[in-house]
Every structure is written in structure tokens, then in C-alpha cells.
Amino acid sequence: MTPSAWPSLKWSEWQKTADTLHMWTQIVGKTRLALSPLQAHWWNVPLYVSARGLNTSAIPYGSEFLEITFDFVSHDLKFAMSTGATLSTPLRAQSVADFYREYQRSLAALGVSVNIHPVPVELQHPIPFLEDVEHASYDPEAAHRFWRVLMQADKVFQEFSSRFLGKVSPVHFFWGSFDLAVTRFSGRPAPPRAGADAVTREAYSREVISAGFWPGNGGFGEAAFYCYAAPAPSGFENAPKQPASASYDKTLGEFILLYEDLRQEPSPDEALLAFLQSTYEAGANLAHWDRTLLERAPS
């Protein structure tokens, strides 16, 4: 791939749209959460990168299925039922409150009734959806670029996943933290995390090494790839990593590869794979994972 396959995604240029999309994806994601049976590590809640944007996959609803897609090509929110019923509404600049009302009307028109917790999660100062008139931006071009980045990252993450024979998550988009992630498991239970709530206890009930991409939200301010181990083995922060532009962020407790640095690499795909592999090896070696059992050579 050439650097042009990885478009510019400077946080300062599209933060308002990203913050609004974060709230919209939470509304849709909470619908999947409410209608889906609990799976290990909350794998029943994320969205997935699709050929046109982000979607829920098929959600059980009675004897039927419901699927919802953020289409970042035509810029619509699309609803599809297994009955054949479809509906779409345009993605456009509007407040979270208006989006939420329109979303509820769409579900009602399809005969879908679902109760979701009407307040966003994983934010320092959450605003209930029906009261949120602060987030009301939508730049179609920026949303399209964001999806293109997710699509390229998803491809590389899938290649990385193919090298692991042990338990590994799907490549999925967590709407709470607004990031794309893939997680490998050692197969061993993890020690309880001090002060963890029920969500965190389930998410980190097993030893993991997790990698992902987030666009700069949460105060970080720059799009970046990350990798962390939970629990983090001693010496993890000093382990070798690739490419040379990658670093360890002591505040986050994660290895970081800034997206803009990746774009400058001769082969961004290869550089990202090197980052994923080297940081995984750092955690797996120091934590004494059974790599012979868990891995296979790249095809």
C-alpha cells in the first residue's frame, strides 16, 4: 500500500465531527447491547468495519434480525430487517438530541421496541442523549476519511490475527472508547484488578495483549495505534519495539505509534505489522506465554 491509502486524519481538523459521531455510535451500540446475549469480554457490544462504514452485524430481535449501518459512502444511517423491511435517514449536522429522537422514530417505524440506557458511557462529563445539543457536527469528508483509516487498519489487524492459534477477539470497534481493537489471550486467568467495576472485571478476566487504533479522543489529541498488556509484565516498558518512531507512554502504560508517523513510513502496512508483532512479542515473552502453542508462522 502507498501512503495515500492512509489519508490524513488530524484530530484538530475534525474533532467536533468525531465527538458527535462518538455519541451517535453509542446510541446504536447500546441497541446491540440491549438486544444481544452477553458474550465473554463484552464481545456482544462492538460495531464492525464494513464495506461502507460501521455496522452492528445481525442483532436478534424476536424471531427476526435487525442490522444497522453507518454508511460513510452515501452518508446515511441504514436499517435492515430480516423481514425485508428497510429504512434510512441521512447523516447530517444535527444535535445528538435530534439524532436520538429520529433514531427512535426509525426503530418504531420498523416495529422495533428497545430500552437503552439514555446516557453515554466512558466520558468524564456525560450528557444524556435527549439533552445533548452541544454535539451537532457532521463533516462527510472527514467521516469518510475516518472510515478509510479504520478499513486499512482492519485489514492489517486481520493479517496480524491470522498468525495466532489461541483465543483472539474479532477486530471490532468499541463505541464506548471509540477505538478499533484486536486482543490476544494467553489462556490463563488474570489476577483481579483492584477497584474494577463489573464491566472491567469481565473485560480483563483473562491475561491479554491488546492492540488498536483510536483517532485522538479522550484528551490524547492525536490519532495513534497502541498496544498494552494486562496485566503488564515487569520490564514491558523497556522492551524493544518497531518501527523506530514507536514509543512507550508511561502515563497511558501503552506502546504508541502516532498515525502521522506511520503515514511517513515507506510501507505503512509493513510498519504497522512490525509494531503489532514487536509489542506483542515484548509482552508475550516477558509474561512467559506459551508461544509455541499459541502461534503459527505467517503465511
Protein Blocks (a to p, Z undefined) as FASTA:
>chain_A
ZZklmccddfklmmmmmmmmmmmmmmmmmmmmmmpccdehhlmmbccddfklccebjade
hjbccdddddfklopaddddfkopacddddddddfklmmmmmmmmmmmnopacdddfbde
hifbdcdfklmmkbocdcfklmmmmmmmmmmmmmmmmmmmmmpcbdcddddddfklopac
ddddehiacdddehiafklmmmmmpccddddddehgghnopacdddddddddehklmpcc
ddfkbccdfklopacddfklmmmpmblmlmmmmmmmmmmmmmmmmnopafklmpccdZZ
